[in-house]
Amino acid sequence: MELWLEPATWIALATLTAVEIVLGIDNVVFIAILADRLPPEQRARARTIGLLAAMATRILLLLSISWLVQLTNPLVELFGHGFSGRDLILITGGLFLLSKATLELHHMTEDDGPHAPKSAQAITLRGVVLQILALDVVFSLDSVITAVGLAEHVIIMVAAVVISVGVMLFSAKAISEFLERQPTFKTLALSFLLMIGMLLVADGFGLHVPKGYAYFAMAFSGFVEFMNYRLRRGPQPAE
């Protein structure tokens, strides 16, 4: 109880929550795009399950910090480079993200455009949830490693994860509906996922690119597309 009476605890919680929300944006976008392939009545359920699964995954990883540390130990060596368990997870997740984003872009640009009916009859709620669970592990690794570096107490890390997921649950529907209404923003979001997939693969091969560069590029591209969106809408008629 004394822990929560210290100002440093609340500063750490606020900082960590903000970082968790930023790191969770790519997860929310991925979930929104996958859920869009489902019938409308199943989308909210898929988003909720996906984000709750992300929260559970991050909390379990936080409670297994000793195991998480061991993931950095080399398991195999190829071409003179040692690959740890974390590296293999990042590479696998990055390749999956690259393939999924590429398929979604192909669906938007080749399969009669973004307004075509959802023709992928094989897509089910269970299939979408399984894909979300697979990527949750990869996205959670970065989130948990960042949390461990910013806070000393596990309870603070868990609280930040719970709060950030609550914020994402609140905003996921709005993000999903906006991406559905604005195909150009959805294309931009898929391009972000392609970039994140490449960064995950590069990180797995030992080439670490600071996330700040990626987030700046995403923010700048989003700003440019937003200005294009305003120009396409044109001046609003005076009332």
Stockholm file with secondary structure:
# STOCKHOLM 1.0

chainA/1-239         MELWLEPATWIALATLTAVEIVLGIDNVVFIAILADRLPPEQRARARTIGLLAAMATRILLLLSISWLVQLTNPLVELFGHGFSGRDLILITGGLFLLSKATLELHHMTEDDGPHAPKSAQAITLRGVVLQILALDVVFSLDSVITAVGLAEHVIIMVAAVVISVGVMLFSAKAISEFLERQPTFKTLALSFLLMIGMLLVADGFGLHVPKGYAYFAMAFSGFVEFMNYRLRRGPQPAE
#=GR chainA/1-239 SS CGGGGSHHHHHHHHHHHHHHHHHTHHHHHHHHHHHTTSCHHHHHHHHHHHHHHHHHHHHHHHTTHHHHHHTTSEEEEETTEEEEHHHHHHHHHHHHHHHHHHHHHHHHHHSSCTTSCCCCTTCCHHHHHHHHHHHHHHHHHHHHHHHHHHCSCHHHHHHHHHHHHHHHHHHHHHHHHHHHHCHHHHHHHHHHHHHHHHHHHHHHTTCCCCHHHHHHHHHHHHHHHHHHHHHHHCCCCCC
#=GC SS_cons         CGGGGSHHHHHHHHHHHHHHHHHTHHHHHHHHHHHTTSCHHHHHHHHHHHHHHHHHHHHHHHTTHHHHHHTTSEEEEETTEEEEHHHHHHHHHHHHHHHHHHHHHHHHHHSSCTTSCCCCTTCCHHHHHHHHHHHHHHHHHHHHHHHHHHCSCHHHHHHHHHHHHHHHHHHHHHHHHHHHHCHHHHHHHHHHHHHHHHHHHHHHTTCCCCHHHHHHHHHHHHHHHHHHHHHHHCCCCCC
//
